[in-house]
Amino acid sequence: MHRNYFLFKKQVSNLKEQLQSALIVNCFSYRKDELIIECQNQEHYFLRINVQAHLPYILLDRAHKIRDPRIQIFEKIGKSRLKDIKIIPFDKKVYIQTEEYTLLCVFYGANQNIYLVKPDGTIETSFKKDKKKESEHSPDEERKQFSASDFQALEKPESDQFIAEFFKQNVGGYNNLLIRELCFRNNLNSEAPLKDIHEKEWLEIKRDVLAFDREIDTDRCILYEHATGIPILSLLSLKHLDPVYVPSEYADLNKAWGRFVYLHHQKHKVQQKLLKCRAFIEKRLDYLHKTLIKISDFSDLEEKKKLSEMKGYLLQTFSHEIRRGDRQVTLNNLYSEKGEEILIKLDPGLSVQENAARYFSKYKNIDKMKTELISKKDTYRDELNYWKNVYEDSKKIDSLKKVEKLEEILTQKRIWQKGISNKKSVVLDKASFNRLLLDNKWEILIGKNSGNNDLLTFKFAHKYDYWLHAQGVPGSHVIIHQSDKNIDPPMSIIEKTASIAAYFSAAKTSSTVPVNYTKVKYVRKPRKAQPGTVIISHSKTLFVEPKKYL
């Protein structure tokens, strides 16, 4: 109802009393679609006029300091006095009359704008760039619509016109919100034709139209707030609204409208930010889903090993027909009953025998590859579930603070490169680090860099978790997360994790790497030490082969 005629009518009436003969000090704008008339009466005021399509308003605030750059507008009305403020009946056109000029504020239609009108009635200039030519602005005429009292004498039309359409065209000030409320109270469908309404129902509609008029004329207004949705401002009790809307009554329309505009801006900002966050999460979910499908497609390693070895044998068999430097070759498949042709890709820098050897060794360590694929699937599946939960939780976000926390999570997980995050507001969870599952039970967390190592060890890990690091070389801090502090991981898990720590270190290319491990509670940071630097005690050392598992 914030765009309803009755709301503007009551506000104009209130402003007329407060600003009668006020001196216009200045007229300026500092943000899109809002004009501010600085005026002074007994007090110093800002009359704020917004002609934005989805949020028009006319509000009175106490003057305050504005640091943003101001754009001076309508300088000819400066130092003049306000003579009158009026609104066209059943129309959202407000006239602010000064001693010489008039401001015409158009709050509806395709060309919402504010015009500076000369004494002879012609338009001198406009607040926003006007698509129409000045000559195209026709003189205002009162819209021929029924008032609530006039409506009482109206006979029920026998036509196919819908109830909603009839009220919009013929009853002054009725918009969708008022029509929904009227139909709800009378148990009618707004899309029902007028001819289907009984006489008794028509009399009840007349009664409610008159009751609405009396209620609108009272000094109260109601602001309906919603936890996640846009608020609703009304001069009428809205019984058709869902119970999730919480009503607050105001005796001051200007105060209620100001609160509504603030909430609307906040909710709109939250919704815009949420849409952007969800788009990034959806993109990540899509990537993880496709990756899991791809991993599943490559899970049949035994068949792939047979195919790769067959290509090697074919290259050896037809080596005399293949020229060095070829990038691919098509050969008859001697190992197939059909004898179909098979395309084999080659490395042009290698000989035929070397290319054959490459195919023989491609799936040599098949058991290791199977283990890595299982670990990858578990890791990606775990991350997929994490982002699904984050996405569902985002539907409950109802404040700017919460959506900014979500933005912080996306930035830290590098899902959204928003910029450098504020260290004081770092949000830590498992997705802040590289991670994987071993044996479908033990969660392994891996630091991404020196700063991330510190966060993992000293901010996130529990004191009874296991901590691992390659000995004597730079590398990632690696944590074996324990869900139960009384259950230690088996040695097989510690050895696998040590291989991971070796891989995520400067010694990853070595055949054997010493890796230290201890409890997190025995890891401390020296005073003024560089990020990632620690001192450990009660440690043991394993010699392992670096393995990625990720």
ROKELO-979598 format. One record per residue (C-alpha): residue number from 1; residue in three letters; chain; x, y, z. Coordinates in nm, 3 decimals. Example, Ala and Ser with C-alpha at 12.3 -4.5 7.8 and 13.67 -1.06 7.14 Angstrom:
    i   aa  ch        X        Y        Z
    1  ALA   A    1.230   -0.450    0.780
    2  SER   A    1.367   -0.106    0.714
END
This chain:
    i   aa  ch        X        Y        Z
    1  MET   A    0.000    0.000    0.000
    2  HIS   A    0.308    0.228    0.010
    3  ARG   A    0.216    0.340   -0.344
    4  ASN   A   -0.152    0.392   -0.260
    5  TYR   A   -0.331    0.725   -0.314
    6  PHE   A   -0.477    0.735    0.040
    7  LEU   A   -0.129    0.717    0.191
    8  PHE   A   -0.008    1.013   -0.015
    9  LYS   A   -0.329    1.206    0.059
   10  LYS   A   -0.288    1.173    0.437
   11  GLN   A    0.084    1.257    0.422
   12  VAL   A    0.020    1.567    0.209
   13  SER   A   -0.243    1.682    0.460
   14  ASN   A    0.005    1.642    0.749
   15  LEU   A    0.286    1.818    0.561
   16  LYS   A    0.062    2.110    0.473
   17  GLU   A    0.011    2.188    0.844
   18  GLN   A    0.381    2.150    0.931
   19  LEU   A    0.534    2.341    0.640
   20  GLN   A    0.288    2.626    0.587
   21  SER   A    0.492    2.939    0.492
   22  ALA   A    0.824    2.758    0.548
   23  LEU   A    1.130    2.918    0.385
   24  ILE   A    1.303    2.709    0.117
   25  VAL   A    1.674    2.729    0.198
   26  ASN   A    1.805    2.496   -0.070
   27  CYS   A    1.702    2.229   -0.318
   28  PHE   A    1.944    1.947   -0.399
   29  SER   A    2.000    1.575   -0.457
   30  TYR   A    2.276    1.342   -0.345
   31  ARG   A    2.137    1.003   -0.447
   32  LYS   A    1.945    0.864   -0.739
   33  ASP   A    1.573    0.950   -0.772
   34  GLU   A    1.555    1.150   -0.445
   35  LEU   A    1.510    1.527   -0.432
   36  ILE   A    1.560    1.709   -0.102
   37  ILE   A    1.400    2.044   -0.031
   38  GLU   A    1.577    2.203    0.263
   39  CYS   A    1.328    2.428    0.439
   40  GLN   A    1.300    2.616    0.765
   41  ASN   A    1.000    2.705    0.975
   42  GLN   A    1.015    2.681    1.353
   43  GLU   A    1.266    2.401    1.285
   44  HIS   A    1.510    2.301    1.011
   45  TYR   A    1.374    2.022    0.784
   46  PHE   A    1.456    1.805    0.483
   47  LEU   A    1.153    1.731    0.267
   48  ARG   A    1.255    1.410    0.089
   49  ILE   A    1.076    1.328   -0.236
   50  ASN   A    1.154    1.001   -0.412
   51  VAL   A    1.010    0.922   -0.755
   52  GLN   A    1.159    0.574   -0.789
   53  ALA   A    0.909    0.337   -0.952
   54  HIS   A    0.916    0.063   -0.686
   55  LEU   A    0.954    0.293   -0.383
   56  PRO   A    0.796    0.639   -0.419
   57  TYR   A    0.765    0.849   -0.103
   58  ILE   A    0.739    1.200    0.038
   59  LEU   A    0.888    1.225    0.387
   60  LEU   A    0.987    1.496    0.634
   61  ASP   A    1.312    1.456    0.829
   62  ARG   A    1.505    1.685    1.056
   63  ALA   A    1.794    1.849    0.871
   64  HIS   A    2.125    1.672    0.922
   65  LYS   A    2.479    1.678    0.789
   66  ILE   A    2.532    1.509    0.452
   67  ARG   A    2.889    1.427    0.359
   68  ASP   A    2.814    1.308    0.006
   69  PRO   A    2.847    1.556   -0.282
   70  ARG   A    2.531    1.758   -0.346
   71  ILE   A    2.386    1.846   -0.685
   72  GLN   A    2.197    2.176   -0.678
   73  ILE   A    1.857    2.156   -0.849
   74  PHE   A    1.568    2.399   -0.905
   75  GLU   A    1.771    2.698   -0.785
   76  LYS   A    1.489    2.938   -0.883
   77  ILE   A    1.274    2.828   -0.587
   78  GLY   A    1.551    2.896   -0.337
   79  LYS   A    1.480    3.169   -0.076
   80  SER   A    1.107    3.153   -0.152
   81  ARG   A    0.829    3.036    0.079
   82  LEU   A    0.597    2.739    0.057
   83  LYS   A    0.241    2.854    0.000
   84  ASP   A    0.054    2.527   -0.038
   85  ILE   A    0.083    2.147   -0.081
   86  LYS   A   -0.204    1.960   -0.242
   87  ILE   A   -0.280    1.633   -0.421
   88  ILE   A   -0.505    1.565   -0.718
   89  PRO   A   -0.810    1.360   -0.599
   90  PHE   A   -0.762    0.987   -0.661
   91  ASP   A   -0.430    1.055   -0.834
   92  LYS   A   -0.071    1.047   -0.715
   93  LYS   A    0.027    1.392   -0.840
   94  VAL   A    0.138    1.630   -0.567
   95  TYR   A    0.173    2.008   -0.617
   96  ILE   A    0.416    2.201   -0.397
   97  GLN   A    0.344    2.570   -0.456
   98  THR   A    0.594    2.842   -0.380
   99  GLU   A    0.555    3.219   -0.417
  100  GLU   A    0.624    3.203   -0.789
  101  TYR   A    0.693    2.849   -0.911
  102  THR   A    0.525    2.513   -0.852
  103  LEU   A    0.682    2.170   -0.818
  104  LEU   A    0.474    1.895   -0.980
  105  CYS   A    0.562    1.556   -0.829
  106  VAL   A    0.439    1.260   -1.036
  107  PHE   A    0.449    0.939   -0.830
  108  TYR   A    0.297    0.695   -1.078
  109  GLY   A    0.313    0.583   -1.441
  110  ALA   A    0.604    0.526   -1.678
  111  ASN   A    0.748    0.878   -1.636
  112  GLN   A    0.768    0.936   -1.261
  113  ASN   A    0.939    1.270   -1.220
  114  ILE   A    0.940    1.614   -1.055
  115  TYR   A    0.877    1.917   -1.277
  116  LEU   A    0.942    2.285   -1.216
  117  VAL   A    0.630    2.462   -1.347
  118  LYS   A    0.630    2.831   -1.441
  119  PRO   A    0.353    3.072   -1.335
  120  ASP   A    0.195    3.038   -1.682
  121  GLY   A    0.164    2.660   -1.635
  122  THR   A    0.443    2.555   -1.873
  123  ILE   A    0.726    2.327   -1.760
  124  GLU   A    1.067    2.489   -1.729
  125  THR   A    1.277    2.186   -1.631
  126  SER   A    1.258    1.846   -1.463
  127  PHE   A    1.441    1.656   -1.190
  128  LYS   A    1.506    1.349   -1.407
  129  LYS   A    1.569    1.349   -1.780
  130  ASP   A    1.221    1.346   -1.930
  131  LYS   A    1.141    1.118   -2.222
  132  LYS   A    0.842    1.334   -2.318
  133  LYS   A    0.861    1.676   -2.473
  134  GLU   A    0.730    1.959   -2.259
  135  SER   A    0.435    2.017   -2.494
  136  GLU   A    0.322    1.657   -2.444
  137  HIS   A    0.236    1.712   -2.076
  138  SER   A   -0.139    1.769   -2.080
  139  PRO   A   -0.320    1.970   -1.810
  140  ASP   A   -0.429    1.766   -1.508
  141  GLU   A   -0.787    1.657   -1.486
  142  GLU   A   -0.950    1.494   -1.188
  143  ARG   A   -0.995    1.124   -1.251
  144  LYS   A   -1.363    1.037   -1.276
  145  GLN   A   -1.385    0.769   -1.010
  146  PHE   A   -1.634    0.694   -0.736
  147  SER   A   -1.560    0.794   -0.379
  148  ALA   A   -1.667    0.560   -0.098
  149  SER   A   -1.988    0.760   -0.043
  150  ASP   A   -2.067    0.778   -0.416
  151  PHE   A   -2.015    0.404   -0.443
  152  GLN   A   -2.306    0.343   -0.204
  153  ALA   A   -2.555    0.460   -0.470
  154  LEU   A   -2.409    0.239   -0.742
  155  GLU   A   -2.617   -0.052   -0.870
  156  LYS   A   -2.445   -0.384   -0.923
  157  PRO   A   -2.316   -0.399   -1.280
  158  GLU   A   -2.425   -0.703   -1.478
  159  SER   A   -2.109   -0.753   -1.680
  160  ASP   A   -1.827   -0.999   -1.743
  161  GLN   A   -1.574   -0.753   -1.600
  162  PHE   A   -1.366   -0.895   -1.314
  163  ILE   A   -1.407   -0.751   -0.963
  164  ALA   A   -1.041   -0.641   -0.945
  165  GLU   A   -1.054   -0.472   -1.285
  166  PHE   A   -1.379   -0.292   -1.199
  167  PHE   A   -1.248   -0.149   -0.871
  168  LYS   A   -0.918   -0.033   -1.024
  169  GLN   A   -1.099    0.155   -1.299
  170  ASN   A   -1.397    0.293   -1.111
  171  VAL   A   -1.337    0.320   -0.735
  172  GLY   A   -1.098    0.596   -0.628
  173  GLY   A   -0.769    0.490   -0.469
  174  TYR   A   -0.824    0.113   -0.485
  175  ASN   A   -0.513   -0.086   -0.572
  176  ASN   A   -0.432   -0.458   -0.560
  177  LEU   A   -0.375   -0.466   -0.184
  178  LEU   A   -0.707   -0.301   -0.097
  179  ILE   A   -0.892   -0.520   -0.349
  180  ARG   A   -0.737   -0.838   -0.203
  181  GLU   A   -0.843   -0.730    0.146
  182  LEU   A   -1.197   -0.647    0.029
  183  CYS   A   -1.236   -0.983   -0.147
  184  PHE   A   -1.087   -1.171    0.149
  185  ARG   A   -1.335   -1.018    0.394
  186  ASN   A   -1.623   -1.107    0.163
  187  ASN   A   -1.490   -1.451    0.063
  188  LEU   A   -1.481   -1.355   -0.306
  189  ASN   A   -1.240   -1.429   -0.589
  190  SER   A   -1.098   -1.103   -0.729
  191  GLU   A   -1.097   -1.265   -1.075
  192  ALA   A   -1.469   -1.349   -1.057
  193  PRO   A   -1.699   -1.161   -1.299
  194  LEU   A   -1.936   -0.900   -1.152
  195  LYS   A   -2.245   -1.076   -1.289
  196  ASP   A   -2.174   -1.375   -1.061
  197  ILE   A   -2.199   -1.163   -0.743
  198  HIS   A   -2.532   -1.190   -0.557
  199  GLU   A   -2.717   -0.880   -0.438
  200  LYS   A   -2.647   -0.965   -0.077
  201  GLU   A   -2.275   -0.991   -0.152
  202  TRP   A   -2.287   -0.656   -0.335
  203  LEU   A   -2.445   -0.492   -0.027
  204  GLU   A   -2.169   -0.638    0.193
  205  ILE   A   -1.906   -0.501   -0.047
  206  LYS   A   -2.066   -0.155   -0.019
  207  ARG   A   -2.063   -0.180    0.357
  208  ASP   A   -1.693   -0.274    0.363
  209  VAL   A   -1.597    0.005    0.119
  210  LEU   A   -1.756    0.255    0.360
  211  ALA   A   -1.588    0.085    0.658
  212  PHE   A   -1.252    0.100    0.479
  213  ASP   A   -1.301    0.472    0.420
  214  ARG   A   -1.369    0.537    0.790
  215  GLU   A   -1.070    0.329    0.899
  216  ILE   A   -0.839    0.504    0.651
  217  ASP   A   -0.952    0.841    0.794
  218  THR   A   -0.829    0.754    1.145
  219  ASP   A   -0.493    0.876    1.279
  220  ARG   A   -0.329    0.536    1.287
  221  CYS   A   -0.127    0.339    1.034
  222  ILE   A    0.012   -0.013    1.051
  223  LEU   A    0.354   -0.142    0.949
  224  TYR   A    0.362   -0.517    0.881
  225  GLU   A    0.714   -0.657    0.912
  226  HIS   A    0.828   -0.990    0.771
  227  ALA   A    1.141   -1.178    0.881
  228  THR   A    1.266   -1.239    0.528
  229  GLY   A    1.023   -1.053    0.300
  230  ILE   A    0.951   -0.693    0.210
  231  PRO   A    0.742   -0.506    0.474
  232  ILE   A    0.395   -0.366    0.406
  233  LEU   A    0.269   -0.021    0.509
  234  SER   A   -0.107    0.025    0.536
  235  LEU   A   -0.373    0.260    0.672
  236  LEU   A   -0.599   -0.043    0.701
  237  SER   A   -0.594   -0.363    0.906
  238  LEU   A   -0.498   -0.635    0.658
  239  LYS   A   -0.665   -0.958    0.764
  240  HIS   A   -0.567   -1.149    0.450
  241  LEU   A   -0.194   -1.138    0.528
  242  ASP   A   -0.008   -1.448    0.640
  243  PRO   A    0.049   -1.466    1.020
  244  VAL   A    0.426   -1.439    0.961
  245  TYR   A    0.372   -1.064    0.913
  246  VAL   A    0.408   -0.886    1.249
  247  PRO   A    0.198   -0.566    1.276
  248  SER   A    0.310   -0.248    1.456
  249  GLU   A    0.073    0.046    1.496
  250  TYR   A    0.192    0.405    1.457
  251  ALA   A    0.012    0.730    1.533
  252  ASP   A    0.263    0.920    1.316
  253  LEU   A    0.242    0.830    0.945
  254  ASN   A    0.568    1.008    0.865
  255  LYS   A    0.755    0.800    1.124
  256  ALA   A    0.596    0.474    1.004
  257  TRP   A    0.672    0.557    0.640
  258  GLY   A    1.032    0.643    0.725
  259  ARG   A    1.071    0.311    0.907
  260  PHE   A    0.914    0.132    0.609
  261  VAL   A    1.157    0.294    0.363
  262  TYR   A    1.453    0.196    0.582
  263  LEU   A    1.335   -0.167    0.610
  264  HIS   A    1.257   -0.182    0.240
  265  HIS   A    1.609   -0.064    0.153
  266  GLN   A    1.760   -0.318    0.393
  267  LYS   A    1.548   -0.609    0.270
  268  HIS   A    1.610   -0.517   -0.092
  269  LYS   A    1.983   -0.502   -0.025
  270  VAL   A    1.973   -0.839    0.153
  271  GLN   A    1.779   -0.998   -0.133
  272  GLN   A    2.017   -0.863   -0.397
  273  LYS   A    2.321   -0.987   -0.205
  274  LEU   A    2.154   -1.324   -0.143
  275  LEU   A    2.079   -1.370   -0.513
  276  LYS   A    2.445   -1.312   -0.591
  277  CYS   A    2.564   -1.549   -0.315
  278  ARG   A    2.323   -1.823   -0.422
  279  ALA   A    2.439   -1.790   -0.782
  280  PHE   A    2.799   -1.858   -0.672
  281  ILE   A    2.689   -2.153   -0.455
  282  GLU   A    2.482   -2.297   -0.742
  283  LYS   A    2.785   -2.270   -0.969
  284  ARG   A    2.999   -2.457   -0.715
  285  LEU   A    2.732   -2.725   -0.665
  286  ASP   A    2.712   -2.773   -1.041
  287  TYR   A    3.091   -2.810   -1.063
  288  LEU   A    3.102   -3.066   -0.778
  289  HIS   A    2.812   -3.262   -0.926
  290  LYS   A    2.978   -3.281   -1.268
  291  THR   A    3.313   -3.370   -1.111
  292  LEU   A    3.158   -3.659   -0.916
  293  ILE   A    2.999   -3.789   -1.236
  294  LYS   A    3.335   -3.761   -1.411
  295  ILE   A    3.512   -3.948   -1.131
  296  SER   A    3.247   -4.220   -1.142
  297  ASP   A    3.295   -4.249   -1.518
  298  PHE   A    3.665   -4.319   -1.462
  299  SER   A    3.615   -4.562   -1.175
  300  ASP   A    3.638   -4.875   -1.393
  301  LEU   A    4.015   -4.869   -1.397
  302  GLU   A    4.059   -5.239   -1.484
  303  GLU   A    3.891   -5.189   -1.822
  304  LYS   A    4.089   -4.875   -1.885
  305  LYS   A    4.410   -5.059   -1.799
  306  LYS   A    4.327   -5.334   -2.054
  307  LEU   A    4.250   -5.075   -2.323
  308  SER   A    4.572   -4.885   -2.253
  309  GLU   A    4.785   -5.203   -2.267
  310  MET   A    4.611   -5.308   -2.591
  311  LYS   A    4.710   -4.975   -2.750
  312  GLY   A    5.069   -5.039   -2.639
  313  TYR   A    5.071   -5.385   -2.802
  314  LEU   A    4.919   -5.248   -3.123
  315  LEU   A    5.188   -4.978   -3.140
  316  GLN   A    5.458   -5.245   -3.103
  317  THR   A    5.294   -5.467   -3.365
  318  PHE   A    5.260   -5.192   -3.626
  319  SER   A    5.575   -5.000   -3.530
  320  HIS   A    5.717   -5.034   -3.884
  321  GLU   A    5.415   -4.847   -4.026
  322  ILE   A    5.424   -4.552   -3.782
  323  ARG   A    5.638   -4.248   -3.846
  324  ARG   A    5.806   -4.062   -3.567
  325  GLY   A    5.650   -3.721   -3.512
  326  ASP   A    5.290   -3.833   -3.579
  327  ARG   A    5.037   -3.702   -3.327
  328  GLN   A    4.791   -3.987   -3.378
  329  VAL   A    4.755   -4.308   -3.574
  330  THR   A    4.461   -4.529   -3.682
  331  LEU   A    4.529   -4.906   -3.662
  332  ASN   A    4.326   -5.225   -3.714
  333  ASN   A    4.235   -5.375   -3.378
  334  LEU   A    4.382   -5.726   -3.396
  335  TYR   A    4.243   -5.807   -3.052
  336  SER   A    3.879   -5.755   -3.154
  337  GLU   A    3.668   -6.013   -3.342
  338  LYS   A    3.523   -5.736   -3.559
  339  GLY   A    3.866   -5.599   -3.642
  340  GLU   A    3.746   -5.240   -3.629
  341  GLU   A    3.988   -4.948   -3.651
  342  ILE   A    4.110   -4.775   -3.335
  343  LEU   A    4.253   -4.424   -3.299
  344  ILE   A    4.564   -4.396   -3.082
  345  LYS   A    4.706   -4.059   -2.974
  346  LEU   A    5.084   -4.021   -2.978
  347  ASP   A    5.345   -3.792   -2.829
  348  PRO   A    5.529   -3.661   -3.138
  349  GLY   A    5.846   -3.611   -2.935
  350  LEU   A    5.873   -3.981   -2.847
  351  SER   A    5.960   -4.286   -3.053
  352  VAL   A    5.700   -4.556   -3.125
  353  GLN   A    5.850   -4.784   -2.857
  354  GLU   A    5.850   -4.499   -2.604
  355  ASN   A    5.484   -4.423   -2.682
  356  ALA   A    5.402   -4.791   -2.634
  357  ALA   A    5.585   -4.792   -2.301
  358  ARG   A    5.382   -4.485   -2.198
  359  TYR   A    5.058   -4.675   -2.256
  360  PHE   A    5.190   -4.981   -2.066
  361  SER   A    5.282   -4.770   -1.761
  362  LYS   A    4.974   -4.545   -1.765
  363  TYR   A    4.776   -4.766   -1.527
  364  LYS   A    5.072   -4.942   -1.368
  365  ASN   A    4.990   -4.831   -1.013
  366  ILE   A    4.621   -4.919   -1.043
  367  ASP   A    4.571   -4.992   -0.672
  368  LYS   A    4.711   -4.651   -0.579
  369  MET   A    4.489   -4.484   -0.838
  370  LYS   A    4.180   -4.661   -0.702
  371  THR   A    4.261   -4.539   -0.352
  372  GLU   A    4.304   -4.182   -0.476
  373  LEU   A    3.974   -4.195   -0.666
  374  ILE   A    3.788   -4.320   -0.359
  375  SER   A    3.941   -4.042   -0.150
  376  LYS   A    3.847   -3.783   -0.415
  377  LYS   A    3.490   -3.909   -0.434
  378  ASP   A    3.452   -3.894   -0.055
  379  THR   A    3.603   -3.545   -0.043
  380  TYR   A    3.390   -3.404   -0.325
  381  ARG   A    3.076   -3.571   -0.192
  382  ASP   A    3.142   -3.423    0.152
  383  GLU   A    3.192   -3.077    0.002
  384  LEU   A    2.878   -3.117   -0.210
  385  ASN   A    2.673   -3.190    0.103
  386  TYR   A    2.834   -2.893    0.278
  387  TRP   A    2.733   -2.646    0.007
  388  LYS   A    2.385   -2.798   -0.017
  389  ASN   A    2.339   -2.727    0.354
  390  VAL   A    2.477   -2.374    0.314
  391  TYR   A    2.237   -2.314    0.027
  392  GLU   A    1.937   -2.435    0.230
  393  ASP   A    2.044   -2.227    0.530
  394  SER   A    2.069   -1.919    0.307
  395  LYS   A    1.691   -1.935    0.258
  396  LYS   A    1.651   -1.845    0.626
  397  ILE   A    1.876   -1.537    0.612
  398  ASP   A    1.679   -1.229    0.718
  399  SER   A    1.938   -0.963    0.796
  400  LEU   A    2.227   -0.779    0.634
  401  LYS   A    2.463   -0.904    0.903
  402  LYS   A    2.385   -1.268    0.821
  403  VAL   A    2.418   -1.224    0.445
  404  GLU   A    2.754   -1.047    0.495
  405  LYS   A    2.865   -1.348    0.702
  406  LEU   A    2.769   -1.570    0.407
  407  GLU   A    2.969   -1.345    0.175
  408  GLU   A    3.266   -1.382    0.410
  409  ILE   A    3.237   -1.762    0.393
  410  LEU   A    3.224   -1.758    0.012
  411  THR   A    3.526   -1.526   -0.002
  412  GLN   A    3.732   -1.741    0.233
  413  LYS   A    3.646   -2.058    0.041
  414  ARG   A    3.751   -1.875   -0.278
  415  ILE   A    3.408   -1.933   -0.425
  416  TRP   A    3.372   -1.555   -0.460
  417  GLN   A    3.675   -1.330   -0.503
  418  LYS   A    3.519   -1.029   -0.333
  419  GLY   A    3.844   -0.889   -0.202
  420  ILE   A    4.059   -0.904    0.109
  421  SER   A    3.846   -1.022    0.399
  422  ASN   A    3.852   -0.850    0.732
  423  LYS   A    4.063   -1.060    0.967
  424  LYS   A    3.854   -0.952    1.264
  425  SER   A    3.544   -1.107    1.109
  426  VAL   A    3.696   -1.433    0.978
  427  VAL   A    3.441   -1.715    0.970
  428  LEU   A    3.610   -2.053    1.014
  429  ASP   A    3.469   -2.395    0.932
  430  LYS   A    3.594   -2.711    0.765
  431  ALA   A    3.556   -2.568    0.416
  432  SER   A    3.816   -2.301    0.502
  433  PHE   A    4.085   -2.564    0.441
  434  ASN   A    4.163   -2.842    0.193
  435  ARG   A    4.006   -3.157    0.325
  436  LEU   A    3.937   -3.524    0.252
  437  LEU   A    3.801   -3.837    0.417
  438  LEU   A    4.007   -4.149    0.480
  439  ASP   A    3.826   -4.481    0.519
  440  ASN   A    3.494   -4.290    0.510
  441  LYS   A    3.549   -4.188    0.873
  442  TRP   A    3.862   -3.986    0.943
  443  GLU   A    3.852   -3.625    0.827
  444  ILE   A    4.185   -3.478    0.720
  445  LEU   A    4.227   -3.097    0.709
  446  ILE   A    4.516   -2.939    0.518
  447  GLY   A    4.641   -2.580    0.544
  448  LYS   A    4.647   -2.382    0.217
  449  ASN   A    4.929   -2.138    0.302
  450  SER   A    5.124   -2.000    0.599
  451  GLY   A    4.841   -1.783    0.728
  452  ASN   A    4.588   -2.060    0.673
  453  ASN   A    4.819   -2.300    0.861
  454  ASP   A    4.801   -2.076    1.168
  455  LEU   A    4.422   -2.056    1.146
  456  LEU   A    4.396   -2.434    1.113
  457  THR   A    4.626   -2.518    1.402
  458  PHE   A    4.551   -2.241    1.651
  459  LYS   A    4.194   -2.133    1.570
  460  PHE   A    4.010   -2.436    1.435
  461  ALA   A    4.173   -2.763    1.544
  462  HIS   A    4.089   -2.915    1.882
  463  LYS   A    4.373   -2.970    2.126
  464  TYR   A    4.328   -3.348    2.111
  465  ASP   A    4.343   -3.364    1.727
  466  TYR   A    4.657   -3.505    1.564
  467  TRP   A    4.894   -3.257    1.398
  468  LEU   A    5.141   -3.353    1.121
  469  HIS   A    5.411   -3.171    0.922
  470  ALA   A    5.703   -3.269    0.699
  471  GLN   A    6.025   -3.245    0.897
  472  GLY   A    6.271   -2.965    0.822
  473  VAL   A    6.099   -2.824    0.511
  474  PRO   A    5.818   -2.574    0.444
  475  GLY   A    5.477   -2.733    0.404
  476  SER   A    5.113   -2.751    0.507
  477  HIS   A    4.996   -2.816    0.859
  478  VAL   A    4.781   -3.131    0.843
  479  ILE   A    4.520   -3.223    1.103
  480  ILE   A    4.347   -3.554    1.173
  481  HIS   A    4.015   -3.434    1.313
  482  GLN   A    3.879   -3.651    1.595
  483  SER   A    3.504   -3.646    1.655
  484  ASP   A    3.566   -3.821    1.987
  485  LYS   A    3.872   -3.720    2.185
  486  ASN   A    3.885   -4.062    2.350
  487  ILE   A    3.920   -4.250    2.020
  488  ASP   A    4.262   -4.212    1.854
  489  PRO   A    4.306   -4.285    1.482
  490  PRO   A    4.469   -4.620    1.395
  491  MET   A    4.830   -4.620    1.282
  492  SER   A    4.725   -4.690    0.922
  493  ILE   A    4.539   -4.357    0.914
  494  ILE   A    4.832   -4.172    1.072
  495  GLU   A    5.067   -4.322    0.808
  496  LYS   A    4.833   -4.222    0.519
  497  THR   A    4.802   -3.871    0.664
  498  ALA   A    5.181   -3.851    0.697
  499  SER   A    5.205   -3.931    0.325
  500  ILE   A    4.962   -3.645    0.259
  501  ALA   A    5.170   -3.408    0.476
  502  ALA   A    5.481   -3.515    0.280
  503  TYR   A    5.306   -3.447   -0.049
  504  PHE   A    5.195   -3.098    0.064
  505  SER   A    5.551   -2.994    0.144
  506  ALA   A    5.863   -2.877   -0.035
  507  ALA   A    5.988   -3.242   -0.027
  508  LYS   A    5.698   -3.383   -0.235
  509  THR   A    5.933   -3.506   -0.511
  510  SER   A    6.147   -3.709   -0.270
  511  SER   A    6.104   -4.087   -0.253
  512  THR   A    6.093   -4.089    0.129
  513  VAL   A    6.012   -3.796    0.361
  514  PRO   A    6.034   -3.777    0.743
  515  VAL   A    5.707   -3.646    0.891
  516  ASN   A    5.659   -3.538    1.252
  517  TYR   A    5.328   -3.595    1.430
  518  THR   A    5.193   -3.503    1.773
  519  LYS   A    4.877   -3.375    1.943
  520  VAL   A    4.770   -3.015    1.869
  521  LYS   A    4.803   -2.931    2.238
  522  TYR   A    5.179   -2.985    2.205
  523  VAL   A    5.213   -2.733    1.921
  524  ARG   A    5.286   -2.370    2.011
  525  LYS   A    5.379   -2.054    1.823
  526  PRO   A    5.695   -1.862    1.919
  527  ARG   A    5.645   -1.495    2.002
  528  LYS   A    5.666   -1.268    1.693
  529  ALA   A    5.729   -1.569    1.468
  530  GLN   A    5.642   -1.570    1.097
  531  PRO   A    5.303   -1.718    0.993
  532  GLY   A    5.312   -2.099    0.991
  533  THR   A    5.617   -2.121    1.220
  534  VAL   A    5.567   -2.347    1.525
  535  ILE   A    5.754   -2.535    1.799
  536  ILE   A    5.640   -2.891    1.880
  537  SER   A    5.702   -3.137    2.164
  538  HIS   A    5.609   -3.498    2.245
  539  SER   A    5.644   -3.574    1.872
  540  LYS   A    5.720   -3.891    1.679
  541  THR   A    5.855   -3.932    1.326
  542  LEU   A    5.743   -4.151    1.035
  543  PHE   A    5.929   -4.205    0.706
  544  VAL   A    5.675   -4.219    0.426
  545  GLU   A    5.631   -4.188    0.049
  546  PRO   A    5.452   -3.864   -0.053
  547  LYS   A    5.098   -3.934   -0.175
  548  LYS   A    4.828   -3.686   -0.270
  549  TYR   A    4.502   -3.875   -0.197
  550  LEU   A    4.318   -3.552   -0.303
END
